[in-house]
Amino acid sequence: MSNGHATGTQLVLDSPVATVLWRLATPNVFAVAMLTAVTLADAWYVGQLGTAALASLALVFPFQTLMQMMAGGAIGGGITSAVGRALGAGAIERAKSTAWQAVLIAIMMSGAYMIVLGLFARPIFELLGGEGDALGGAVTYARVAFGGAVALWFVYVLSAILRGTGDTATPARAIATAGIAQIVLSGTLTLGWFGLPSLGVVGAATAMVICHGLAAAYLAMHLFGGKGRLRLRPHALEWAPIRDIMKVGGLGMINSTCMAMTVVVATGFVGRYGTEALAGFGLGARLELMLVPIAFGVGAALTAAVGINVGAGQFSRARRIAWTGAGVALALTGLLGICAAMMPSLWLDLFTANPDAFAFGVHYLVIAAPFYGMFGAGQTLNFASQGTGRMILPVSVSAIRFLTVAAIGALAVSLAWDITALFIAVAVGLTIMGVGQALCLLGPGWRGS
């Protein structure tokens, strides 16, 4: 073990909790700030193209977020947890093999997204009520964004390997730099800046693929070049490290799917109320899903810190780290939600001038946004639970949330209730996520039993 590696792991095991979170979470939060800025910028650029273009983005966004959550939060969390627990236990060779198996998983998963959402986008979006120009724009965007899925997957998987070693700064630099470049390139390609032709909604997708590809190349050079605390080298296919990753990542994918499908199902129900309702809800839901990167900024650090401490048998310390991180996320996302509920125009005015879409967006935020803090804290605790290697209870919470929102939504549509019922269903789901994930810390994974 190199001195740099020893220093990184030892800091997580021995330093005060506040110091650990500051050192690990601060780079992540900075990177997430850039991801959030990219989301805002893309929504603003596409908003300049009209309501139909915004509706296109609303159709695609849950699936795009699903891919990011699977790559960074589910599989990525499994990788960080497995590498961190191996290093915490002093099993260096096991950690190296785990890192290589993670690369193989990234290749397989990106291929699945390229096939399913790159080739079959149209029938999927039609099921959600997409039609006309909104459907056409969504299909075009998806073909580019998911056709280049390998770029995004490699950014998040290579970042997860580095986080498992206690290095959150290097992936943060790559993601933040790519975010800055994407903001400029997306505006250029979407709106036709600097005399270039406007590509419309596909411009945002093209910029995403290009910038993530460059970030992935940087991280690959860093790991293969031996600059990281764990040098990446080819290993023979080994099922034990893959199982170790997937016992967290596989369940994490179910969790991510439940989260994204909650928004997908709600989007499908809202689509029955018209294009303006879909556009307005899409802006509100986009703000909600932006909480996931904020939670990830703190939560990815918790996955690494909890994993290393659990690997070393320090369960009480792991719990303290988790509760502290959840408190930080509650404050950040709760403040954002309260501001959005009290002053929704600060968000909605950025993206639409359509009065009907604006009215639907306000209605949604007033009802759902006050519960954003619950959702943010719950998501952060979900990432922390990944570090224990036990995810059945946290995933069950996400499944309960999905089923609750889907059941209320189906009832509202079948009985022709006002759209208010759908928005209340979303708020109930946000509360379930916060309370349920907090209760998971009472489970056996946090006691070593």
C-alpha positions as CSV (number, residue, x, y, z in Angstrom):
1,M,0.0,0.0,0.0
2,S,1.4,3.4,-1.0
3,N,1.8,6.2,1.5
4,G,-0.9,8.2,-0.3
5,H,-3.3,5.3,-0.1
6,A,-2.5,4.7,3.5
7,T,-3.1,8.3,4.3
8,G,-6.5,8.3,2.5
9,T,-7.8,5.2,4.2
10,Q,-6.4,6.1,7.6
11,L,-8.1,9.5,7.5
12,V,-11.5,7.8,7.0
13,L,-10.8,5.4,9.9
14,D,-9.3,7.8,12.5
15,S,-10.1,11.4,11.8
16,P,-13.0,13.3,13.4
17,V,-16.3,12.7,11.6
18,A,-16.5,16.4,10.5
19,T,-13.1,16.2,9.0
20,V,-13.9,13.1,7.1
21,L,-17.0,14.5,5.6
22,W,-15.3,17.8,4.8
23,R,-12.4,16.1,3.0
24,L,-14.5,13.6,1.2
25,A,-17.8,15.4,0.5
26,T,-16.6,18.9,-0.4
27,P,-15.1,17.8,-3.8
28,N,-18.3,15.8,-4.5
29,V,-20.5,18.7,-3.6
30,F,-18.5,21.0,-5.9
31,A,-18.8,18.5,-8.8
32,V,-22.5,18.1,-8.1
33,A,-22.9,21.9,-8.2
34,M,-21.7,21.7,-11.8
35,L,-24.0,18.9,-12.6
36,T,-26.9,21.0,-11.3
37,A,-25.7,23.9,-13.3
38,V,-25.7,21.7,-16.4
39,T,-29.3,20.6,-15.7
40,L,-30.4,24.2,-15.3
41,A,-28.6,25.3,-18.4
42,D,-30.0,22.5,-20.6
43,A,-33.6,23.2,-19.3
44,W,-33.1,26.9,-20.1
45,Y,-31.7,26.3,-23.6
46,V,-34.5,23.9,-24.5
47,G,-37.0,26.2,-22.9
48,Q,-36.1,28.8,-25.6
49,L,-37.3,26.4,-28.2
50,G,-40.8,26.3,-27.0
51,T,-43.3,24.2,-24.9
52,A,-43.1,21.2,-27.2
53,A,-39.3,21.0,-26.7
54,L,-39.8,21.2,-22.9
55,A,-42.3,18.4,-23.1
56,S,-39.7,16.4,-25.1
57,L,-37.2,16.9,-22.3
58,A,-39.8,15.9,-19.7
59,L,-40.3,12.5,-21.5
60,V,-36.5,11.8,-21.7
61,F,-35.3,13.2,-18.4
62,P,-36.5,10.4,-16.0
63,F,-34.7,7.8,-18.2
64,Q,-31.5,9.9,-18.4
65,T,-31.6,10.4,-14.7
66,L,-32.1,6.6,-14.2
67,M,-29.0,5.9,-16.2
68,Q,-27.0,8.4,-14.1
69,M,-28.4,7.0,-10.8
70,M,-27.6,3.4,-11.9
71,A,-24.1,4.3,-13.1
72,G,-23.2,6.6,-10.2
73,G,-25.5,5.6,-7.4
74,A,-26.3,2.0,-7.8
75,I,-23.5,0.2,-9.6
76,G,-21.1,3.0,-8.7
77,G,-22.1,2.7,-5.0
78,G,-21.6,-1.0,-5.2
79,I,-18.1,-0.5,-6.6
80,T,-17.2,2.1,-4.0
81,S,-18.5,-0.1,-1.2
82,A,-16.7,-3.2,-2.4
83,V,-13.4,-1.4,-3.0
84,G,-13.6,0.5,0.3
85,R,-14.5,-2.6,2.3
86,A,-11.6,-4.5,0.7
87,L,-9.1,-1.7,1.5
88,G,-10.5,-1.3,5.0
89,A,-9.8,-5.0,5.6
90,G,-6.3,-4.7,4.1
91,A,-7.1,-6.9,1.1
92,I,-5.3,-4.9,-1.6
93,E,-5.3,-7.6,-4.4
94,R,-9.0,-8.1,-3.9
95,A,-9.5,-4.4,-4.3
96,K,-7.5,-4.3,-7.6
97,S,-9.5,-7.3,-9.0
98,T,-12.8,-5.6,-7.9
99,A,-11.8,-2.5,-9.8
100,W,-11.2,-4.4,-13.1
101,Q,-14.5,-6.3,-12.8
102,A,-16.2,-2.9,-12.4
103,V,-14.9,-1.9,-15.8
104,L,-16.4,-5.1,-17.4
105,I,-19.7,-4.3,-15.7
106,A,-19.7,-0.8,-17.2
107,I,-19.2,-2.2,-20.7
108,M,-22.2,-4.6,-20.3
109,M,-24.5,-2.0,-18.7
110,S,-23.8,0.7,-21.2
111,G,-24.5,-1.7,-24.0
112,A,-27.9,-2.5,-22.5
113,Y,-28.9,1.2,-22.5
114,M,-27.7,1.7,-26.0
115,I,-29.9,-1.2,-27.2
116,V,-33.1,-0.5,-25.2
117,L,-33.3,3.3,-25.1
118,G,-31.2,4.0,-28.2
119,L,-33.2,1.8,-30.5
120,F,-36.6,1.5,-28.9
121,A,-37.2,5.0,-27.6
122,R,-40.3,5.7,-29.7
123,P,-42.6,3.0,-28.4
124,I,-41.4,3.7,-24.8
125,F,-42.2,7.4,-25.0
126,E,-45.5,6.7,-26.8
127,L,-46.6,4.7,-23.7
128,L,-46.0,7.8,-21.6
129,G,-48.4,9.8,-23.8
130,G,-45.8,11.5,-26.0
131,E,-47.1,12.7,-29.3
132,G,-46.4,15.0,-32.2
133,D,-43.4,17.3,-32.0
134,A,-42.8,16.4,-28.3
135,L,-42.5,12.7,-29.2
136,G,-40.2,13.4,-32.2
137,G,-37.9,15.6,-30.2
138,A,-37.7,13.1,-27.3
139,V,-36.8,10.2,-29.7
140,T,-34.1,12.2,-31.5
141,Y,-32.6,13.2,-28.1
142,A,-32.7,9.7,-26.8
143,R,-30.9,8.2,-29.8
144,V,-27.9,10.4,-29.3
145,A,-27.9,10.4,-25.5
146,F,-28.3,6.7,-25.0
147,G,-26.4,5.8,-28.1
148,G,-23.4,7.3,-26.4
149,A,-24.2,5.7,-23.0
150,V,-20.7,4.2,-22.7
151,A,-19.2,7.7,-22.1
152,L,-21.4,8.4,-19.1
153,W,-21.1,4.9,-17.6
154,F,-17.3,5.0,-17.7
155,V,-17.2,8.4,-16.0
156,Y,-19.2,7.2,-13.1
157,V,-17.7,3.7,-12.8
158,L,-14.1,5.0,-12.9
159,S,-15.1,7.7,-10.4
160,A,-16.5,5.1,-8.1
161,I,-13.3,3.2,-8.1
162,L,-11.4,6.3,-7.1
163,R,-13.9,7.1,-4.3
164,G,-13.5,3.6,-2.9
165,T,-9.8,4.4,-2.3
166,G,-10.8,7.6,-0.4
167,D,-10.0,9.9,-3.4
168,T,-13.0,12.1,-4.2
169,A,-11.0,15.0,-5.5
170,T,-9.9,13.5,-8.8
171,P,-13.3,12.4,-10.0
172,A,-14.7,15.8,-8.8
173,R,-12.2,17.6,-11.0
174,A,-13.1,15.6,-14.0
175,I,-16.9,15.9,-13.6
176,A,-16.7,19.7,-12.8
177,T,-14.5,20.4,-15.8
178,A,-16.7,18.4,-18.0
179,G,-19.8,20.3,-16.7
180,I,-18.3,23.7,-17.5
181,A,-17.5,22.5,-21.0
182,Q,-21.0,21.0,-21.4
183,I,-22.7,24.2,-20.4
184,V,-20.9,26.1,-23.2
185,L,-21.1,23.4,-25.8
186,S,-24.8,22.6,-25.1
187,G,-25.8,26.2,-25.6
188,T,-23.7,26.4,-28.8
189,L,-25.2,23.3,-30.3
190,T,-28.8,23.7,-29.1
191,L,-29.3,27.4,-29.9
192,G,-26.7,27.9,-32.6
193,W,-24.2,30.3,-30.9
194,F,-21.1,31.6,-32.6
195,G,-22.8,31.4,-36.0
196,L,-23.3,27.7,-35.9
197,P,-26.6,26.1,-37.0
198,S,-29.0,25.2,-34.2
199,L,-29.5,21.5,-33.6
200,G,-32.5,21.9,-31.3
201,V,-32.9,19.5,-28.4
202,V,-30.4,17.0,-29.9
203,G,-27.7,19.6,-29.3
204,A,-28.0,19.1,-25.5
205,A,-27.6,15.4,-25.9
206,T,-24.6,15.7,-28.2
207,A,-22.8,18.0,-25.8
208,M,-23.5,15.6,-23.0
209,V,-21.9,12.6,-24.8
210,I,-18.9,14.6,-26.0
211,C,-18.0,16.1,-22.6
212,H,-18.6,12.8,-20.7
213,G,-16.4,11.0,-23.2
214,L,-13.5,13.5,-22.5
215,A,-13.9,13.1,-18.8
216,A,-13.9,9.3,-19.0
217,A,-10.7,9.5,-21.0
218,Y,-9.0,11.6,-18.3
219,L,-10.1,9.3,-15.5
220,A,-8.9,6.2,-17.5
221,M,-5.5,7.8,-18.0
222,H,-5.3,8.6,-14.3
223,L,-6.1,5.0,-13.2
224,F,-4.2,3.1,-15.9
225,G,-1.2,5.5,-15.5
226,G,-0.8,4.6,-11.9
227,K,-1.5,8.1,-10.6
228,G,-4.3,6.9,-8.4
229,R,-4.0,5.0,-5.1
230,L,-5.1,1.9,-6.8
231,R,-3.6,1.1,-10.2
232,L,-6.0,-0.3,-12.7
233,R,-4.8,-3.4,-14.6
234,P,-6.6,-6.2,-16.5
235,H,-7.5,-9.2,-14.4
236,A,-9.1,-12.6,-15.2
237,L,-12.9,-12.7,-14.9
238,E,-13.7,-13.4,-11.2
239,W,-17.2,-13.9,-10.0
240,A,-16.5,-13.2,-6.3
241,P,-15.7,-9.5,-6.8
242,I,-18.6,-9.2,-9.3
243,R,-21.0,-10.7,-6.7
244,D,-19.6,-8.3,-4.1
245,I,-20.3,-5.4,-6.3
246,M,-23.7,-6.6,-7.4
247,K,-25.1,-7.5,-4.0
248,V,-25.1,-3.8,-3.4
249,G,-25.2,-2.5,-7.0
250,G,-27.9,-5.0,-8.2
251,L,-30.2,-4.1,-5.4
252,G,-29.2,-0.5,-6.0
253,M,-30.4,-0.8,-9.6
254,I,-33.8,-1.8,-8.3
255,N,-33.7,1.2,-6.0
256,S,-32.7,3.5,-8.9
257,T,-35.4,2.0,-11.1
258,C,-38.1,2.5,-8.5
259,M,-37.0,6.1,-8.1
260,A,-36.9,6.9,-11.8
261,M,-40.1,4.9,-12.5
262,T,-41.9,6.9,-9.8
263,V,-41.3,10.0,-11.9
264,V,-41.9,8.1,-15.2
265,V,-45.3,6.8,-14.0
266,A,-46.3,10.2,-12.6
267,T,-45.2,11.7,-15.9
268,G,-47.4,9.3,-17.8
269,F,-50.4,10.1,-15.6
270,V,-49.8,13.9,-15.9
271,G,-49.5,13.5,-19.7
272,R,-53.2,12.6,-19.7
273,Y,-53.9,16.2,-18.7
274,G,-52.3,17.8,-21.8
275,T,-49.0,19.1,-23.1
276,E,-49.0,22.2,-20.9
277,A,-49.5,20.0,-17.8
278,L,-46.7,17.7,-18.9
279,A,-44.3,20.7,-19.5
280,G,-45.1,22.3,-16.2
281,F,-44.8,19.1,-14.2
282,G,-41.6,18.3,-16.1
283,L,-40.0,21.5,-14.8
284,G,-41.1,20.6,-11.2
285,A,-40.0,17.0,-11.5
286,R,-36.7,18.2,-12.9
287,L,-36.1,20.2,-9.7
288,E,-37.0,17.2,-7.6
289,L,-34.6,14.9,-9.5
290,M,-31.9,17.5,-9.2
291,L,-32.0,16.7,-5.5
292,V,-30.5,13.3,-6.3
293,P,-27.1,14.8,-7.4
294,I,-27.1,17.0,-4.3
295,A,-27.7,13.9,-2.1
296,F,-25.1,12.1,-4.2
297,G,-22.6,14.8,-3.4
298,V,-22.7,14.0,0.3
299,G,-23.9,10.4,-0.1
300,A,-21.0,9.1,-2.3
301,A,-18.6,10.3,0.4
302,L,-20.7,8.4,2.9
303,T,-20.6,5.2,0.8
304,A,-16.8,5.3,0.9
305,A,-16.5,6.3,4.5
306,V,-19.1,3.8,5.8
307,G,-17.6,1.0,3.6
308,I,-14.1,1.5,4.9
309,N,-15.2,1.7,8.5
310,V,-17.5,-1.3,8.2
311,G,-14.6,-3.2,6.6
312,A,-12.5,-2.3,9.7
313,G,-15.4,-3.3,12.1
314,Q,-16.0,0.3,13.3
315,F,-19.8,0.1,13.1
316,S,-20.6,2.8,15.7
317,R,-18.4,5.3,13.8
318,A,-20.1,4.3,10.5
319,R,-23.5,5.2,12.0
320,R,-22.2,8.6,13.3
321,I,-20.9,9.4,9.8
322,A,-24.2,8.4,8.2
323,W,-26.4,10.6,10.6
324,T,-24.1,13.6,10.2
325,G,-24.2,13.4,6.4
326,A,-28.0,13.0,6.4
327,G,-28.3,16.1,8.5
328,V,-26.2,18.1,6.0
329,A,-28.4,16.9,3.1
330,L,-31.6,17.6,5.0
331,A,-30.5,21.2,5.5
332,L,-29.4,21.7,1.9
333,T,-32.3,20.1,0.1
334,G,-34.9,21.2,2.7
335,L,-33.9,24.9,2.2
336,L,-34.1,24.5,-1.6
337,G,-37.6,22.9,-1.3
338,I,-38.9,25.6,1.0
339,C,-37.6,28.3,-1.4
340,A,-39.2,26.6,-4.4
341,A,-42.6,26.3,-2.6
342,M,-42.6,29.9,-1.4
343,M,-41.2,31.5,-4.6
344,P,-41.8,29.0,-7.4
345,S,-41.5,31.8,-10.0
346,L,-37.8,32.0,-9.3
347,W,-37.4,28.6,-10.9
348,L,-40.2,28.5,-13.4
349,D,-39.6,32.0,-14.9
350,L,-36.2,30.7,-16.1
351,F,-37.7,28.2,-18.5
352,T,-41.2,29.0,-19.7
353,A,-43.5,31.9,-20.5
354,N,-46.5,29.7,-21.3
355,P,-49.1,30.7,-18.7
356,D,-50.7,27.3,-18.5
357,A,-47.4,25.4,-18.2
358,F,-46.3,28.0,-15.5
359,A,-49.6,27.5,-13.6
360,F,-49.2,23.7,-13.5
361,G,-45.5,24.1,-12.4
362,V,-46.5,26.4,-9.5
363,H,-49.2,24.0,-8.4
364,Y,-46.8,21.1,-8.3
365,L,-44.1,22.9,-6.4
366,V,-46.4,24.4,-3.8
367,I,-47.6,20.9,-2.9
368,A,-44.4,18.8,-3.3
369,A,-41.4,21.0,-2.7
370,P,-41.9,21.4,1.1
371,F,-41.0,17.7,1.4
372,Y,-37.8,17.9,-0.6
373,G,-35.7,17.8,2.5
374,M,-37.2,14.4,3.5
375,F,-36.3,13.1,0.1
376,G,-32.8,14.5,0.1
377,A,-32.0,13.1,3.6
378,G,-33.5,9.7,2.6
379,Q,-31.4,9.5,-0.5
380,T,-28.2,10.4,1.4
381,L,-28.9,7.6,3.9
382,N,-29.5,5.2,1.0
383,F,-26.0,5.9,-0.2
384,A,-24.7,5.5,3.3
385,S,-26.4,2.0,3.5
386,Q,-24.5,1.0,0.4
387,G,-21.3,1.1,2.4
388,T,-22.6,-1.7,4.7
389,G,-23.1,-4.1,1.7
390,R,-26.7,-4.8,2.8
391,M,-29.4,-3.1,0.7
392,I,-32.6,-5.2,1.0
393,L,-34.3,-2.8,3.5
394,P,-33.3,0.4,1.8
395,V,-34.5,-0.9,-1.6
396,S,-37.8,-2.0,0.0
397,V,-38.4,1.6,1.0
398,S,-38.0,2.8,-2.6
399,A,-40.4,0.0,-3.8
400,I,-43.0,1.1,-1.2
401,R,-42.7,4.7,-2.4
402,F,-43.1,3.7,-6.1
403,L,-46.1,1.5,-5.4
404,T,-47.8,4.2,-3.3
405,V,-47.4,6.9,-5.9
406,A,-48.5,4.5,-8.7
407,A,-51.6,3.3,-6.8
408,I,-52.8,6.8,-5.9
409,G,-52.0,8.1,-9.5
410,A,-53.9,5.2,-11.1
411,L,-56.9,5.8,-8.9
412,A,-56.8,9.6,-9.6
413,V,-56.7,9.1,-13.4
414,S,-59.4,6.3,-13.4
415,L,-61.8,8.4,-11.3
416,A,-61.0,11.7,-13.2
417,W,-59.8,13.4,-10.1
418,D,-58.1,16.9,-10.3
419,I,-54.4,16.8,-11.0
420,T,-53.9,17.9,-7.4
421,A,-54.3,14.3,-6.3
422,L,-51.3,13.3,-8.4
423,F,-49.2,16.0,-6.8
424,I,-50.2,14.9,-3.3
425,A,-49.2,11.4,-4.2
426,V,-45.7,12.6,-5.1
427,A,-45.4,14.5,-1.8
428,V,-46.5,11.3,0.1
429,G,-43.8,9.4,-1.7
430,L,-41.1,11.9,-0.8
431,T,-42.0,11.5,2.9
432,I,-41.9,7.7,2.7
433,M,-38.3,8.0,1.3
434,G,-37.1,10.1,4.2
435,V,-38.7,8.2,7.1
436,G,-38.1,4.8,5.7
437,Q,-34.4,5.2,5.0
438,A,-33.9,6.6,8.5
439,L,-35.5,3.5,10.0
440,C,-33.1,1.3,7.9
441,L,-30.2,2.5,10.2
442,L,-31.7,0.3,12.9
443,G,-31.2,-2.8,10.8
444,P,-28.6,-5.5,11.2
445,G,-26.2,-4.2,8.5
446,W,-25.3,-1.3,10.8
447,R,-24.6,-3.5,13.8
448,G,-22.3,-6.1,12.2
449,S,-24.8,-8.9,12.8
